[in-house]
């Protein structure tokens, strides 16, 4: 499964929603985020994720400049490296966590025009990381016979 598809993010949402016990200790997270993956193609991939409580309620393809509380924008290769690390270690490690990637800003940039929306990344990035860490299960299913 390619990571730059709505199918992949829908599978992550299903994984999150099937395992509320992993998210309840993190508390409720209400955020609307756009993930942008750029590569050499003229058309870039972007997906809007809407989190409510301890669930991901909506996954829809979006435009990279869609209004949202915040966005995370980076090259497809950086996103792929993060998800490869997650699959290898069952969670993101070291500089491959979304917090490290976004705060360093070398590969994946945190953006948005509303300071309160940007603050949601700081408050809820562990929920977002746990959501992304679901890729260890989703992508493992791809290689399991």
C-alpha positions in Angstrom: 0.0 0.0 0.0 1.3 3.4 -0.9 1.5 6.0 1.9 0.3 8.8 -0.4 -3.2 7.5 -0.7 -6.5 8.2 1.1 -6.7 4.4 1.4 -3.6 4.3 3.6 -4.9 7.1 5.9 -8.3 5.5 6.1 -6.6 2.2 7.2 -4.7 4.2 9.9 -8.0 5.7 11.0 -9.6 2.3 11.2 -6.6 1.0 13.3 -7.0 4.0 15.7 -10.7 3.6 16.0 -10.4 -0.2 16.6 -8.0 0.4 19.6 -9.2 3.2 21.8 -7.2 1.8 24.7 -4.1 3.1 23.0 -5.5 6.7 22.8 -7.5 7.1 26.0 -4.4 7.6 28.1 -3.4 10.5 25.8 -6.7 12.3 26.4 -9.1 13.7 23.9 -7.7 15.4 20.8 -9.9 17.7 18.7 -7.9 18.8 15.6 -8.2 19.2 11.9 -4.9 18.6 10.1 -3.8 18.4 6.5 -0.9 16.2 5.6 0.9 17.1 2.4 3.3 14.8 0.6 5.3 16.4 -2.2 7.4 14.7 -4.9 8.3 15.3 -8.5 4.8 14.9 -9.8 2.9 18.0 -10.8 0.0 17.0 -8.5 0.8 16.6 -4.9 -1.1 14.4 -2.4 -2.9 15.9 0.5 -5.3 14.4 3.0 -7.4 16.1 5.7 -7.7 14.2 9.0 -10.3 15.2 11.6 -9.8 13.9 15.1 -12.6 14.1 17.7 -12.1 12.7 21.2 -10.1 9.5 20.9 -11.1 8.8 17.2 -10.2 9.8 13.7 -13.6 10.7 12.4 -12.9 11.8 8.8 -10.2 11.1 6.2 -10.7 13.0 2.9 -8.3 13.9 0.1 -7.8 17.7 0.1 -5.9 20.4 -1.7 -2.5 21.3 -0.1 -3.7 24.8 0.6 -7.0 23.7 2.2 -8.0 25.6 5.3 -7.2 23.7 8.5 -6.0 24.2 12.0 -2.5 23.2 10.9 -0.7 21.3 8.2 2.4 19.2 8.0 4.1 19.5 4.6 7.1 17.6 3.3 8.6 15.5 0.6 7.2 12.1 0.1 10.7 10.6 0.8 10.7 12.1 4.3 7.2 10.7 5.0 8.3 7.4 3.7 11.4 7.3 5.9 9.2 8.0 8.9 6.8 5.2 8.1 9.7 2.8 7.3 11.1 3.6 10.7 7.7 2.9 12.3 7.4 -0.5 10.5 11.0 -1.4 11.5 10.6 -0.5 15.2 6.8 -0.7 15.7 6.9 3.0 16.4 8.8 6.1 15.3 12.2 6.5 16.9 14.6 9.3 17.5 14.6 12.0 14.8 11.9 10.1 12.9 9.1 11.1 15.2 6.6 13.7 13.8 7.5 16.0 16.7 11.2 15.9 15.8 10.6 16.2 12.0 8.3 19.1 12.3 10.2 21.0 15.0 13.5 20.7 13.2 11.7 21.7 10.0 14.4 20.3 7.8 12.1 17.8 6.0 8.5 18.2 7.2 7.3 21.7 8.0 4.6 22.7 10.4 2.4 25.4 8.9 -0.8 27.3 9.5 -2.0 30.9 9.9 -3.9 30.5 13.2 -1.7 30.5 16.4 -4.4 28.6 18.2 -4.5 26.0 15.5 -0.7 25.6 15.5 -0.9 25.1 19.2 -3.0 22.0 18.6 0.1 20.4 17.1 2.0 21.0 20.3 -0.9 19.7 22.5 -1.8 16.7 20.4 1.3 15.6 18.6 1.5 12.4 20.7 -1.9 11.4 19.6 -0.9 12.1 16.0 2.3 10.1 16.5 0.3 7.2 17.9 -2.0 7.4 14.9 1.0 7.3 12.5 2.5 4.4 14.6 -0.6 2.4 13.5 1.3 2.0 10.2 3.3 -0.8 12.0 0.1 -2.9 11.9 -1.4 -1.5 8.6 1.8 -1.9 6.5 2.7 -5.2 8.2 -0.6 -6.6 6.9 0.6 -5.9 3.4 3.6 -8.3 3.7 1.9 -11.0 5.7 0.9 -14.0 3.6 
